[in-house]
Amino acid sequence: MATVLVALGDSWGAVLFLGCTSVLLGAAVVAWPHVSPDAWPSPTTRMIGVLLGAQILLYGLCHLLRAMAAPDVDGGRRVLVALLGIEALVVGVLLVRGVGGVRGTVAMLGLMAGLFWLVAGVIAALSEFVGRARPGRGPAMLGGLLGIGASIAVLSYPEASLTVAATVLGGYAVVLGALTIVQAFQVRQTATDRPAGRDRGRAGRGAAAGG
C-alpha cells in the first residue's frame, strides 16, 4: 500500500487526471441553466452544489495524497498541503450534502465555496515559497492567486445570484484545471529529464575513468 501511495503521489498522471476532471466539472457548473435563489432545494441548485463539492473533494483527496506520499513535498510545505486537503474534504462533503438542506443555504453555497477558495488560494500560493523548488511551481502559484481573486469577487457581492457565483467559481475551476494540466506535463518533463541526466553523468564518469 505504501508503495502504491508513493507511486500515485509522484505520478504526473494523477495531476493530469485532477486537471482534466476540474475542467469538466467547472464547465458543467458554468453551462448549467439559470438558478433562482428562491428555488431551493431545486434539482438544479442541488446539482450545482454537488458539482462544486465534487471538484473540491477531488482537489482535497489529491492534496492529501501528495502530503502523504509525494517526494517533492517536504517540511512546512507538507503541512500546508495536508491542511489544504483536509479543508477541501470538509467543505466538499458539506457542499455535496447540500450544506444542511435548509432555506437560505443557496446563499451559503457561494459563501462556503468562496471562503474555501480564498483560504485554498492563500495556502497554495504560500506553499510554493516553502521548501525547495519543484516542477510546476509557476502554474500552481498562478492558480492560487487566481483563486484568491475569484473568491474575493464572489464574497464581495453576497447579494449576487447563485448563477453569477456558480459562473465565477465554475470558470475558476476550468482555469485551475487548465493550469493543473500544464503543471502535469511540466512534472512529466522533469521526470523524463532526470534519467537522461543520470545517464549522461554515468557516461561522463565512464569516459573519464577510461581516459
Sequence and secondary structure as in RCSB ss.txt:
>XXXX:A:sequence
MATVLVALGDSWGAVLFLGCTSVLLGAAVVAWPHVSPDAWPSPTTRMIGVLLGAQILLYGLCHLLRAMAAPDVDG
GRRVLVALLGIEALVVGVLLVRGVGGVRGTVAMLGLMAGLFWLVAGVIAALSEFVGRARPGRGPAMLGGLLGIGA
SIAVLSYPEASLTVAATVLGGYAVVLGALTIVQAFQVRQTATDRPAGRDRGRAGRGAAAGG
>XXXX:A:secstr
 HHHHHHHHT HHHHHHHHHHHHHHHHHHHHS    GGGTT HHHHHHHHHHHHHHHHHHHHHHHHHHH TT  H
HHHHHHHHHHHHHHHHHHHHHTTTTS TTHHHHHHHHHHHHHHHHHHHHHHHTTSSS  TTHHHHHHHHHHHHHH
HHHHHT TTS HHHHHHHHHHHHHHHHHHHHHHHHHHHHHHHHHHHHHHHHHHHHHHHHH 
